[in-house]
Each structure stands twice: as C-alpha cells, then as structure tokens.
Amino acid sequence: MPNPSTTEIELLVVTGAYAVVLVLVVYLTRAGRRRVVGALAGGLAAAVVALLATTVAELNVWWRVPVVQAASGRVVILAGLAISMTPVYLVTWRVARRFGMRGLTVCVGLAAMVGPPRDYAFAAQFPNWMVLSPGMAPVLAVAVTYVLWSALGHGVMRLVAGPADTDTLRRHEAMLPAPSSRASSHALLRSVHGVWPTRVSRSRKRSSSRTESNVGSILSQSASHPERSS
C-alpha cells in the first residue's frame, strides 16, 4: 500500500482544485457572504457525517478509507470534503430558490443515483483512497450517505444563512463602473448631445439674424437715397 503521506498530498491537490471550483461557483451563483458561510458550515457537517459513515462501513466491511487511520489523514479528509461539498450546497440553494422543495427533492434523488457510480469509479482509479466491497449492501450504504450529505448539508446552510428566498443576489461590482464615473459619463453625454448642439443652433440663429438685419439696412438706405445707388 502506498505511503499515507503520498495519499494526503494527492488529496490536498484535489482539494485545491475544488477550491478553484468553489470560487467559480460563488461568482456564478452570486451568493452573498452569509450564504457562502452557511454553505461552508454545511460542507463541514457533511464531512463529519462522512467520517462517521466510514466508521460504520468499516465495521460492516462495506468500504474502508486507509488514510483516515492517521490523525493528519482525518484532517485532510475533513478539509477536502468540506470544500468539495460547499459548491454543491450553493447550487442546491439556487435550485431551492427557483423551484422550491420539488427542486431540492430532485437534487437529493440525483445525489443518491450519482453517488455510488462516482465512488466506485474513484475506488477503481485510486485504490489507496478508498476500497469498496462487492455486493449491493455497499452500494445502498453509499447512496444513503449521499442522501444524508445532501439533506443535512443543505439544512445546516439554511440554519446559518436563512431560507433560500431571503437572500439578495450579490451584484458583480467589478463588471460595472463606479457611480461617480457613470455620473460623469452621463454628464459628458448630455453635454455632447444636448448643450453643444443647442449652442451651435443658437449661434447660427444669431448669425442669420445679423445677416438679415444688415441686408435690410442696406436695402433701406438704397431706397432712401436712389441717387447714390445710380
């Protein structure tokens, strides 16, 4: 079996990748600070459930995770699961916000269906991470674990951050100019499209009126002094 420290390094690398995904999901879901903290709390609760489920699974010979035998491995597992599950709860928050309990129920059902194939694929690819026993009992146990993750983590997030429809979606301020710059740009547009043509039109009217008055004065002088014109 590989050195547990090597497995811990691999898990830390995967955790870093999930941290990048978390930042992207926070941006896309427009979650506020309180909602992100609630999702992190839900992820931590899911990580604790995972350690408890692993203990029960080892007692029943369903699966085992060799890295949890060391204290440092348990810390890595806790951190990795907490970070990797946080984006899931941000997604379930937006689903519950849009579709209510029906959407949340669909998410829990999808987790129960996707969980066992996902874990068996990881176990086949990385046997030093997880070893699953054959049979239906481990499959059902993994499905139940994913259901608990989804329901408990979302519930903890709701306790911390409130119901899904109470949030104000965060604006992407970085994509918008500052209010002062917007005001100055509007003022500039008004000056270009409003004041400048007005001033030009007024100056044209003044020049035309002056020309008409000059022509009128010349004609009146010619009419009063015909001998000069001849």
C-alpha positions in Angstrom: 0.0 0.0 0.0 1.4 3.5 -0.8 2.7 5.7 1.9 -0.3 7.6 3.6 1.6 10.9 3.2 1.6 10.4 -0.6 -2.2 9.9 -0.4 -2.6 13.0 1.7 -0.6 15.0 -0.9 -2.9 13.7 -3.7 -6.0 14.6 -1.7 -4.6 18.1 -1.0 -4.1 18.7 -4.7 -7.7 17.6 -5.4 -8.9 19.9 -2.6 -7.1 22.8 -4.2 -8.9 22.1 -7.5 -12.2 22.0 -5.6 -11.3 25.4 -4.0 -11.0 26.9 -7.5 -14.4 25.4 -8.4 -15.8 26.9 -5.2 -14.6 30.4 -6.2 -16.2 30.0 -9.6 -19.5 28.7 -8.2 -19.6 31.6 -5.7 -19.3 34.0 -8.6 -21.8 32.3 -10.9 -24.4 31.8 -8.2 -23.9 35.4 -6.9 -24.0 34.2 -3.4 -23.6 36.7 -0.6 -21.1 36.3 2.3 -23.6 34.9 4.7 -24.8 32.3 2.2 -21.2 31.2 1.5 -20.5 30.9 5.2 -23.7 28.8 5.5 -22.6 26.5 2.6 -19.2 26.1 4.3 -20.9 25.1 7.5 -23.0 22.6 5.6 -19.8 21.2 4.0 -18.2 20.8 7.3 -21.3 18.9 8.6 -21.2 16.6 5.6 -17.5 15.9 6.2 -18.3 14.9 9.8 -21.1 12.6 8.5 -18.6 11.1 6.1 -16.2 10.2 8.8 -19.0 8.6 10.9 -20.3 6.7 7.8 -16.7 5.4 7.2 -16.5 4.1 10.7 -19.8 2.3 10.3 -18.8 1.0 6.9 -15.6 -0.4 8.2 -17.4 -2.2 11.0 -19.8 -3.8 8.4 -17.0 -4.4 5.8 -18.7 -2.2 3.2 -15.7 0.1 2.5 -12.7 1.5 4.1 -10.6 4.6 3.7 -7.0 3.8 4.6 -5.9 7.5 5.0 -8.3 8.0 8.0 -6.2 5.8 10.2 -3.8 8.7 10.8 -4.9 11.9 12.5 -3.4 14.0 9.7 -5.4 12.0 7.2 -8.6 12.7 9.0 -7.9 16.4 8.9 -7.2 16.2 5.2 -10.4 14.3 4.6 -12.4 16.8 6.7 -11.0 19.8 4.8 -11.3 18.2 1.4 -14.9 17.1 1.9 -15.9 20.5 3.4 -14.5 22.4 0.5 -15.7 20.0 -2.2 -19.3 19.9 -0.8 -19.7 23.6 -0.4 -20.3 24.3 -4.2 -23.0 21.6 -4.1 -24.9 23.5 -1.4 -24.7 26.8 -3.3 -26.2 25.0 -6.3 -29.0 23.5 -4.2 -29.6 26.9 -2.7 -30.3 28.4 -6.2 -32.4 25.4 -7.1 -34.5 25.7 -3.9 -34.8 29.5 -4.6 -36.1 28.8 -8.1 -38.1 25.6 -7.8 -38.7 25.2 -4.0 -38.9 21.8 -2.3 -39.6 19.9 -5.5 -36.3 21.0 -7.0 -34.5 20.2 -3.8 -36.0 16.7 -3.8 -34.8 16.1 -7.3 -31.3 17.2 -6.3 -31.3 14.7 -3.4 -32.5 11.9 -5.7 -29.8 12.7 -8.2 -27.2 12.5 -5.5 -28.4 9.1 -4.5 -28.1 7.9 -8.1 -24.8 9.5 -8.9 -23.1 8.8 -5.6 -22.4 5.0 -5.9 -21.0 5.1 -9.5 -18.8 8.1 -8.6 -17.3 6.4 -5.5 -16.8 3.1 -7.3 -15.0 5.0 -10.2 -12.8 6.8 -7.7 -12.0 3.5 -5.9 -11.1 1.8 -9.2 -8.8 4.7 -10.2 -7.3 5.5 -6.7 -7.4 2.3 -4.6 -5.2 3.9 -2.0 -8.0 6.5 -1.4 -10.9 4.1 -0.9 -11.6 0.3 -1.1 -15.2 -0.8 -1.7 -16.5 -4.3 -1.1 -18.6 -6.1 -3.8 -22.4 -6.6 -3.3 -25.5 -4.4 -3.0 -25.0 -3.5 0.6 -22.1 -1.1 -0.1 -24.0 0.4 -3.0 -27.1 1.1 -0.8 -24.9 2.4 2.0 -23.1 4.9 -0.3 -26.5 6.0 -1.7 -27.8 6.6 1.8 -24.6 8.5 2.7 -25.1 10.9 -0.3 -28.7 11.5 0.7 -27.6 12.4 4.2 -24.9 14.7 2.8 -27.4 16.5 0.6 -30.2 16.9 3.1 -28.1 17.6 6.2 -25.7 20.0 4.5 -28.5 22.0 2.9 -30.3 22.0 6.2 -27.3 23.4 8.1 -26.8 26.0 5.4 -30.4 27.0 5.8 -30.0 27.3 9.6 -26.9 29.6 9.2 -28.0 31.7 6.2 -31.8 31.5 6.3 -34.3 30.3 3.7 -33.3 30.3 0.1 -35.6 33.1 -1.0 -34.4 35.6 1.7 -31.1 36.4 0.0 -30.3 39.4 -2.2 -28.2 38.2 -5.0 -24.8 39.8 -5.0 -24.0 42.2 -7.8 -20.9 41.8 -9.8 -19.5 45.2 -8.9 -16.3 44.5 -10.8 -18.2 44.4 -14.0 -19.8 47.8 -13.5 -18.2 51.2 -13.5 -18.2 53.2 -10.3 -21.2 55.5 -9.7 -19.1 58.6 -10.0 -17.7 57.5 -13.3 -21.2 56.7 -14.5 -22.5 60.1 -13.5 -19.6 61.8 -15.2 -20.1 59.8 -18.4 -23.8 60.7 -18.4 -22.9 64.4 -17.8 -20.5 64.2 -20.7 -23.1 62.6 -23.0 -25.6 65.3 -22.1 -23.1 68.0 -22.8 -22.1 66.5 -26.1 -25.6 65.6 -27.3 -27.6 68.4 -25.6 -25.7 71.5 -24.8 -23.3 71.6 -27.7 -25.9 71.3 -30.5 -28.0 73.9 -28.6 -25.2 76.3 -28.5 -24.4 75.7 -32.2 -28.0 76.3 -33.2 -28.2 79.4 -31.1 -25.0 80.8 -32.7 -26.4 80.0 -36.2 -29.6 81.8 -35.4 -27.8 84.9 -34.2 -25.5 85.0 -37.3 -28.5 84.6 -39.6 -30.5 87.3 -37.8 -27.5 89.7 -38.0 -27.1 89.0 -41.8 -30.8 89.7 -42.3 -30.6 92.9 -40.3 -27.6 94.0 -42.4 -29.3 93.3 -45.7 -32.4 95.1 -44.5 -30.4 98.2 -43.5 -28.6 98.3 -46.9 -31.9 98.0 -48.8 -33.5 100.7 -46.7 -30.5 103.0 -47.4 -30.7 102.4 -51.1 -34.4 103.2 -51.2 -34.0 106.4 -49.3 -31.0 107.6 -51.5 -31.6 106.5 -55.0 -29.1 109.0 -56.4 -26.3 107.3 -54.6 -27.2 104.0 -56.0 -27.2 105.4 -59.5 
